[in-house]
Amino acid sequence: MRRLALILAVVVAGCSSTPPQRVAPAPTASAAPLPGGLPQQSYSPIAARPAQCVQPSSKVGDIRPARGARPSWTRVSTLPDANIVGDFDVARDGAVWMQTWWLNEQEPQIRRWYAGRWERFTRPSVAVDRIGRLAAISADQVHLIGTTSNSVAEIHQTGKSRMLVSTLQNGRWRDMVVADPATRGLEAEASFVARGTWAFVGDPIAMRWDGRGWTTHRLPGETQVVALGGEGDDIWALRADQDDAGTRPVLLRWEGRGWRPIELPALGGPALGSSPTPLLGDVAVNGPADVWATGYVGWDENNEEYADEPLRARLFVLHWDGTSWTCSWGPMSWTIGDAEPDGKGGLWVTAGPEHRPEELWHLSAGRWTEERLPAPPGRLALVTKLVKMPGTARLYAAGYVGLRDDPGFGIARTQHATLWTTGE
């Protein structure tokens, strides 16, 4: 999915002090072939039921959130020396690992929120790299997955990037540069998804951390995995080609020895006079028979200026009950981003107009409500990533609180990275 960048800002007054910095020992680098060993048994796919979800009139829809009765999210902390959050993940022990940038610094910072305080880890680099995703294991261990390339332009021009897996464990970095040709020319932000002990790379390669090292296998075909859901080895992968509307998205369920494909219904219909392009966003898992897939359909304007962006969009939420899908449609001109279970059988999603995720929508007991993250008067909080703490009903959101006229995709010096939480 074309995920929105996490851009963060808030008033510095009341912000936490500059986090202490820990300089970890220099990494040990190794160029290695892509490790194998992950089992890959073939399973018959489950056909989509129904085969198609035709949207209702643009004037009606199933998802019409009402204002929540009371705020449920609170601010955890704001970082005065960070403008952007690149990615973040939450470990089972409650450690929040985050990658941030500050406009005055060239290199990203790796930070950890744990036991009520921030700590910053300086990462000596084996090469100029771009970190795409973080996978948090515990307060003592985190994996960074990205590339050794200096820029996206360099990737396209030379194809010389290599996949980099950098592990911080017990205060020491270990870097592995992968030599496999399948990992060349990857873009750090677009080519990786990660969650806990799982990651997907490229077109696509599945990777699993077994506590000692990585095992992998390559899935057939070239359709990329765009999102992961679930916890531990109860993992679900959403596979979609965001550039080819003719490619049917599919949900993959890990069954211990391989992946079971579960087909999604065809989405959209000619409600606005043309066929829309489906863009899948995320997958959220409450259990084997309670899985959600989210995204939106978009209609492109027929000119060069808007060729790559939907002129009009409509969000959807799909629910899998173990045998069939239920399709729900939201309002026009809104898009939907991350989705996470609430730990109580419900669902949280990020949503907003024109790709600005200004609201959090909560589905509980069949009823949708909406709320905004807390922000000072005259400021606006945006959030583009939600993460549920494994084994709990606690969720974290990362985003920014900034001036209302701050650019939705830009960086302003008024922005400061912010972390919020809700749940038990």
N, C-alpha and C positions, 0 to 999 in steps of 0.2 A: 504494500500500500504506500501511496505517497503521504507519509506521515508529516505532520506539521512540526517544524522545529520548536523546541521548548525554549521560549524566550522569556526571561524573568526580570521583574522590576518591582521595587517597593520604596517607600520613604525610608531613608537611612535612619531616621530617628526611631529608636526602639529596636534597632537591629542588633543581632548578636555580635559580639566582638570578633576580631579577626581570628579564625581558627588556628590552633597550634599546628605547627608543621613538623612532620616526621620525615626525615630523609632516609629512605630505605637503601640497603646495600645495592650496589650496581648489579644489574641482571646478568645471568649467564645465558648467552644466546646460542641457539643451535638451529641449523638449517636441516629440516627433516622432511621426509616424504609424508604424505597424508596417511595417518594410521588407519588400519581397517579394523575388522573384528566385530563390528556391530551386526547382529543377526538381521536378515532381511528375507523373511518368508513372504510369499505372495498370498494375498487374501482376495477373495471375490468382492467386487464393489457392491454396495447397497444403492440401488437406484433411487433417485429422488422421487418422493411422494409428498405433494403433487409434483408434476413435472415442470409446472410453470406457476409463477406468482404474478398475476396481472394487477397493476395498481389501480386503486379507485380514482375517482375524479379528484382533481387537484384541490377542490374545495372541501373535501372530507378526508379523513384519515383515522387510523386506529390509535395513533400516539398523539395525545394532546395533554402534555403535562400541566398540572395545576401547581400553584405556589405551595411549597412545603410549609407545614404548620410551624415548624421551628427550625433554626439552623442546626445542622448536624456536623459541620466541618469546622475545625479550629486550626489556627496557624501554629505550626511546630517551631519554625525558625526561619529567619531571613539572613542571607549572606550579603554583607555590605560590599564584598570584593568579588562578586560574581554576577555577570549580566545574563548568562545563558546556561541552561542545563542541557547537555547533549543527550544523556540517558541516565536512568537510575534503576536500581533494583533493590528488593528487600529480602534479606535472608530469614531463615526460620527462627533464628535467635533474636530477631528484631533489628539487626544492623541494617542501616540504609546506606548503600554505596551509590555515589553520584559523581558524574563527570561534569565539570563546569568550566566556563571561560570568563575571563575578565578582559575588557577592551585594552587595558594597558599591558597585557601579557600575550605572548605568542603561543605558548604551550597550554594545553588543557590541564586542569588540576583534577586529581582524584581525591575525593573527600568521603569521609564516613561519619554518619550521625549515629552515635551509640552511647548509651548510658548518659543521655542528656547533654551531650556536647559534640561539636564538630572536631574532626582531626583531618589534617591535609597530608597526603602522601605524595612526595615528590617522586616521579617515576623517571629514573635515568633511561634514556632511549637507546635501543640497539640500532635504530635507524629513524629517520624522520617518518612519523607514522600518523595515521588518523584512526582514532578509536571509534568504532561504530556502535558497539553494544557492550553492556556490562551484564555479567551473570553472577549474582551474589550467592555464596555458599554459606558463609558465616561471618562473624566479626573479624575472624582471622584469615579469611580466604575470599578472594574475588577474582574472576576471570575478565579480561578485557579482550575483545575480539575486534579486529580491524585490519588495516593494511599498512604496508611500509611505504606507500606513495605520498608524495608531498601535496598533491592537489588532484581534484577531480579532472582538471584539464590534462594533467600529465597522464592520468589513467587512460583517457580517450586517445591521446596523441601517441603514446608509446606502448601502452599495455604492459608496462614493466612492474606494476604493483604486485606484491605478494601478500598472502594472508598472514597476519600476525596474531598469535594467541599469547597474551601476556598474563601471567598468573602471579598474584601476590599471595603468599602463604607464610604465616608466622614471621612477617616483617621482611621477607626477601622476595625480590622479583625473579621470575624465570620467564624468559622470552623464547618462543618457538616460531621461527619463520618457516612457513610451509612451502616446499618446493614443487608441489604437484601442479602441473599445467592447468588443471581445472580451476585453480584458485588465482590465476593471473588476471589482471585487468578488472578487479572488483572495485566497487565503490563502497567505502566504509559505511556510509549512512544508509545506502539503499540495498546492499547485498547481504546483510546479516540480520537475523533475528535471534534472540536468546531469552531463556527463561530458566533460572535455577541451574540444573545440571544438563540442560539441553540447549543446542544451538543449531541453526541451519545456515548454510553458506551457499551463495551462488544459485545454481540452476538444477537441482539443489543437492547439497551434501548434508546429511544428517550427522550430528556430532553429539555424543553423550559422555559426560564425565563420570567415571565409575569410582572416584575417590583416589585413584592413583594416576590415572591418565585418561586420554581421550580415545574412544572407539568411534568409528565412522562407517557409513556406507553411502552409496550414491543412489538416489531414487531414479527410476526410469523417467525419460522425458526431460524437458527443459523448463517446465513451469515452476516459478519461484514460490517458496513458502514466504508468506507475508505476515503471519502472526502465529503465536503460540498461546495455548491456554492450558489450564490444569496445574497440578502440583505433583512433584516427584516423578514417578513413571506413569502416572495417569495423565498423559500428555496428549494434546490434540493440536494438529497443525492445519492451518488454513492455507491452501495452495491456490493461487490465482495468477493469471497473466493480466496485469493492469494495462498493458498496451494492446491487447487483442481481445476485443469484445466477443469474438466468436469462440473463445476458449472457455469452456464451462468450469467454474470454480469447483473445488472439491475439498471436503474436510477429511483429514487423515487421523485415525485413532490408533495409538500405539497399543498393540496387543501382546507385548512381551517378546515376540519373535519377528515382528514386522508390522506393517501399517495396513489398516482396513480403510479403503476409500469409502466415503459416504458422500454421494453426489448432492449438490445443492440445486434447488429449482432455478430454472431460467427466470430472470428478473426483469421487471419493467413492463413494456408494452407501449403501444403508440398513443398514450394518453395525451401527449402534446404534439402529435402529428409526425413524430419520427422515433426511431428506435434509440433508447438511451444506452449509455455505456455503464455497466456495473463496476463499481470500485469497492472491493471488499476491504474492511478495516481491521476487525479484530474478532477473536473468539473468546468466550467466557464460559467456564465449566463449573456447574454446581454438582454434577454427577453424571454417570453414564447415560441416563435418560433425561438429562436436563442441561442442554448445551445451547448457547446463543452465538449467532454469527451476525455481525453488524457491518454496515457500510452505507453507500448511497449510489444512486444512479444519476448520471449527468448528461445534459444535452450540449454539444459543442456548437458554438457559433461558427458559421461557415466563412471565416476570414482568418488571415494569418495572425492577427493580433491576439485572438483568443483560441487559437487552434489547439493548445495544450491544456486549456482549463474549461471546466463546465460553465456554460453561460447560465444554465438553470440546473438545479439539483434537488433531489428529494431523498431523504434518508429512509432506511429500512432496518428492521430487526427481524431475524429469523430464529425460530425456536425448534430444536430437535428434541422429541420426546422418546427417542429410542426406536421409533418405527417410521415417523413422518414429520414433516415440517409445517409450522404455522407461520404465516407471513404477516407482518405488521408494517404499516407505512406511516411516516411522519409528515410534517408540514413541508411545503415547497420552500426552496431557496435556503434550506438548512443542510448542513453536513454533520456527520457523526464520526468521532475518532475512536479513542480507546474504550474498551469495555472490560469490566471486571465483576466477578460475582461478589455479593455483599457478605458472604459467609452465612447467610440466613435464608437461602433459597431465592434471593432476589438478584438484582442487577444494577450496576452503576455504569453510565456512559457519559462521555464528553460530547457536547453538541453546541452548535453555534451557526449564525448566518455568515455566508461568505468566508468560510474556512477560519472563522475566529471562534475558537471554543470557549465561549463566555459562560456557559452554564454546565452544571452537572445534573443529569436526569437519573432518577431512581425509580426502579420498578420493584414494588413490594406488594404482595397479596393481590396482584392483578391491577394495581393502580400506579400510574406514573405521576411523579412530582418532580419539580425542578427547583434548584437553588443555585446561588452564586457563591463562590468562595469569599471569605471575609477579606475586605480591603478597606483602607482608610477612605474618608470622604473625598469624592472627586477622583478617585482612582479606580482602575478596572483590573480585575484578576482574570488571567487567562491560564488554562491548563490543557496540556496535550498528552499527558501520560498519567495513567492510574496503575498502581501495583498493589495487590493484596498480599499481606503478610501471610506466608503459608501456615496452615493449621489454625488460623484465627479468623475473626470477623473484622479485623482492623485493616483499613485501606489507607494508602498514602497517595497524595497527588503532588506533582511538581509542575510549576508554571511560573508566571510572574505577575506582579502587581505594578502597573505603570499608568502613565497618563493616558487618558482615553484616546488621544490622537496619536499615540505611539504607533509606528507601522506594525501591521500584523505579522510580517515576515522579517522585519528589520531589527536592528539593534540600536537602542538608545542608551545613553549614559545614565539615564534615570532608572534603568531597569536593574533589579537585583534578584537573584535566585531565591525562591521561596518554596518551602515544603509545608504541606497541610496534612491533616489526618482526620479520620472518622472511624467509628466502630468501638469495639470493646477495649 
